[in-house]
Amino acid sequence: MEIGEHYIVKITDNDINGNGIARIENFVIFILHALKDEELEIEITNINKRYANAKIIKFIKKSNKRCDVACKSYSKCGGCAFLHVNKDIENEIKLDDINKLFNKNIKEILTNNEFNYRNKATFHIKNNTIGYYSEKTHDIVQFDDCLILDNRINEIYKYFKKSSLNNIDNIIVRVTTNEIMVIINGNLKEFNYKELVEKYNINSLYLNDKLIYGNAYILEIFNNLKYTIYPNAFFQINYDNMKILYDKVREYAGKGNKLIDLYCGTGTISLYLSDNFKNVLGIEINKEAILNANINKKLNNITNVEYICGDASILKKDNYDVIVLDPPRSGLSTKLIDKINDIEPTKIVYVSCNYKTLKRDIDLLNKYNLTKIECVNMFSKTKHIEVICLLEKI
Ligand SMILES: C[S@@+](CC[C@H](N)C(=O)[O-])C[C@H]1O[C@@H](n2cnc3c(N)ncnc32)[C@H](O)[C@@H]1O
């Protein structure tokens, strides 16, 4: 087999990355955006030891599950994996993978939206061209409207697309329900922001680490709680589905005496659950997020929550009723898993944006049964999905 060669194949399966899978003499080929049962002429684009990648050249038999793609940059960008199918097929593919891994029969992915949900985007700049990095490369991919971005971010992107971008490396745009933050990073000392700020009602504008216009943070309101967000603090990127997720965390955690919220970010979960517990502690490594968490606690007049800035594994032994875990994709460290196994909280609520590391960690939390598991489509159209689990002590 060589790069550039053409083959006729039948797709036997789909994967979570938006590929169809075929075999040529038992050698696995991943074909970008192909669908199960399709017959295709393909061209090999990349060859590895155990598999090859290919692109579609011609449809011999097209799946009736295929739908029109409204994004011209789909095959170059790599941000989305499921624009060529509707929501039901995307969910079927995602659930199939999760159910196999966890040996479960989850039937539904909870969601409130499908498009225009992302409240944060990073645009990279090369040779005065602004766009996303194409997957696995630093090539710039331009687009007209990104289908998963909040439309206010699309408009700001189009503004920069027409502007001079000399000495700018990247631009980050974040929005909340009512506010907008723009962060411009690069080798420039000043930025003429008047037109941008007035045209798009920007509330906060940073040049590198320096605030050059407006407020130091933007504000989101969730269930009557106010949350401030600094430029480098994490915030859930899908506000409508964050509501579903946090209500599930609240339901799974129940009520009790002591709750610990590990990887607490700006304190969103701990503050939302604080009325159901006597004492709440949040731990988070990002200094800006902890600053936000402490501001948020005061802003909402909540007095039974404390925050510590540090690695999640610094938690001390105590009688916790519930530990909430919401780590980044890499999941938990073995040091933290050993600590949790030693502390033995009654319940663990584990929120994960990577179900593979979630499964690995759950298997190591060996004093617990997985009693509930549900999925929230926080990242519709992409290969990612949020999974929430309740683990109860055996
Ligand atoms: C997926 S976010 C969850 C934040 C929060 N629970 C929320 O819903 O907004 C993960 C958070 O973990 C933090 N983090 C990453 N590594 C950490 C570590 N070793 N210890 C503590 N926090 C960490 C990140 O800064 C980020 O805020």
The ligand as an SDF file (V2000), in Angstrom:
LIG
                    3D

 27 29  0  0  0  0  0  0  0  0999 V2000
  -12.7920   20.6220   33.5260 C   0  0  0  0  0  0  0  0  0  0  0  0
  -12.3020   22.0050   34.4700 S   0  0  0  0  0  0  0  0  0  0  0  0
  -13.5710   22.0060   35.7030 C   0  0  0  0  0  0  0  0  0  0  0  0
  -13.7730   23.2900   36.4640 C   0  0  0  0  0  0  0  0  0  0  0  0
  -15.0790   23.4260   37.2430 C   0  0  0  0  0  0  0  0  0  0  0  0
  -15.4310   22.2490   37.9570 N   0  0  0  0  0  0  0  0  0  0  0  0
  -16.2090   23.8730   36.3480 C   0  0  0  0  0  0  0  0  0  0  0  0
  -17.1920   23.1430   36.1780 O   0  0  0  0  0  0  0  0  0  0  0  0
  -16.1200   25.0000   35.8180 O   0  0  0  0  0  0  0  0  0  0  0  0
  -10.8750   21.3980   35.2520 C   0  0  0  0  0  0  0  0  0  0  0  0
  -10.2030   22.3570   36.1930 C   0  0  0  0  0  0  0  0  0  0  0  0
   -9.1250   21.6620   36.8300 O   0  0  0  0  0  0  0  0  0  0  0  0
   -8.0510   22.5650   37.0280 C   0  0  0  0  0  0  0  0  0  0  0  0
   -6.8520   21.7380   37.2440 N   0  0  0  0  0  0  0  0  0  0  0  0
   -6.0570   21.1730   36.3170 C   0  0  0  0  0  0  0  0  0  0  0  0
   -5.1140   20.4310   36.9040 N   0  0  0  0  0  0  0  0  0  0  0  0
   -5.3200   20.5090   38.2430 C   0  0  0  0  0  0  0  0  0  0  0  0
   -4.6950   19.9190   39.3770 C   0  0  0  0  0  0  0  0  0  0  0  0
   -3.6410   19.1160   39.2520 N   0  0  0  0  0  0  0  0  0  0  0  0
   -5.1840   20.2040   40.5960 N   0  0  0  0  0  0  0  0  0  0  0  0
   -6.2410   21.0350   40.7530 C   0  0  0  0  0  0  0  0  0  0  0  0
   -6.8800   21.6130   39.7080 N   0  0  0  0  0  0  0  0  0  0  0  0
   -6.4380   21.3440   38.4620 C   0  0  0  0  0  0  0  0  0  0  0  0
   -8.0930   23.4390   35.7860 C   0  0  0  0  0  0  0  0  0  0  0  0
   -7.4310   24.6640   36.0160 O   0  0  0  0  0  0  0  0  0  0  0  0
   -9.6080   23.5960   35.5660 C   0  0  0  0  0  0  0  0  0  0  0  0
  -10.0910   24.7300   36.2270 O   0  0  0  0  0  0  0  0  0  0  0  0
  1  2  1  0
  2  3  1  0
  2 10  1  0
  3  4  1  0
  4  5  1  0
  5  6  1  0
  5  7  1  0
  7  8  2  0
  7  9  1  0
 10 11  1  0
 11 12  1  0
 11 26  1  0
 12 13  1  0
 13 14  1  0
 13 24  1  0
 14 15  1  0
 14 23  1  0
 15 16  2  0
 16 17  1  0
 17 18  1  0
 17 23  2  0
 18 19  1  0
 18 20  2  0
 20 21  1  0
 21 22  2  0
 22 23  1  0
 24 25  1  0
 24 26  1  0
 26 27  1  0
M  CHG  2   2   1   9  -1
M  END
$$$$
